C-alpha cells in the first residue's frame, strides 16, 4: 500500500468502457489508500479513454484546468434515436430514410466553430439543483435552452451506407456533448441517429498515449513506484507564465500576504500565473488584485 501522506500529483488514466468516472476514482482510492482523489472531465459509462485524475492536494485543480480541448472518436448509427441518444437507451423513434456519405459530409461544416447545442436530458447538467439524468429517470422532461459550444474540427472517417453506420473524428471544447452532436447531424440529414461508441483520446492536455490503465497503477503501487508515475500538479498549468519568489516573499505569500508588484518581479495585469517559492516548490496560481499579487488557488501544504 502506498504511503498516504504527502502524495500529490496528476495521473492520466485510461477509463475502461462500462465504468463510471466515479468507479475509477473509487478503485484508485482502494489501490492507493489515498482518500482525496478527483477527476476532470466526466466520461459516460459507455465511453472509454483519457480521464485526468488528481491525487492529494492536486485535487484542488479538478475544476480549473486551463486546457479545455477534447478529442473524440465516436461511432454512430443512423435510422433511430433513443432516450439517452446512445445505444444504452430505449429506442423512441425510427426512420427509414437512407443517407449517403456525401449527405453527411455536405452538412459537417455547419457543425464546426461556435455553434448552439441543446444538451441531452441524460446529462449531469443541473436544473433547480437536480441533475437532468435524475429527472429523466423519473420520467420528467425539462425544456432545455441551447448553449454555445465550440467544435474545432469534425471529420467523417468511416461510413457504411448499407449499415448506415460510421465514425466521426471530433476536436472540440469543454461542454460539448458528442451524443447531441450526432443527433443534430442526423436531423440535418433528414434522419435520426444514435451514438454507438465513444473514445476520448485527448483531454486536459493529456493524450491517450500518456494514460495508465488501472492494472498498471496497481502494479506501480505494489512496487512502491506510485510517485514515479505521478505528474507534478503544475504540469497542467504550463499555459501560464511563472513567477519565482525570493525567500522572504515566499514566506509572506504562504502566510496569505499580498505582494507588491516589485516584490513579484511582474507588472500588474489580469492574467493567472504559476507561482513558485524560492526553493522551487509550486505554491499554486496567483493573480494581481489591483497592484498586488495574491493567491488565486494554493497547492502548498499549510
Buried (B, 14 or more C-beta within 10 A) or exposed (E): EBEEEEBBBBBBBBBBBEBBBEBBBEBBBEBBBBEBBBBBBEBBBBBBBBBBBBBBBBBBBBEEBBBBBBBBBBBBBBBBBBBBBBBBBEEEEEBEEEBEEEBBEEBBEEBBEEBEBBBBBBBEBEEEEEBBBEBBEEEEEEEBEEBEBBBBEBEBEEBEBEEBBBBBBBBBBBBBBBBBBBBBBBBBBEBBBBBBBBBBBBBBBBEBEBBBEBEEBBBBBEEEEBEEBBBEBBEBBEEBEBBBBBEEBBEBBBEEBBBEBEBBEBEBEEEBBBBBBEEEBBBBBBBBEEEBBBBBBBBBEE
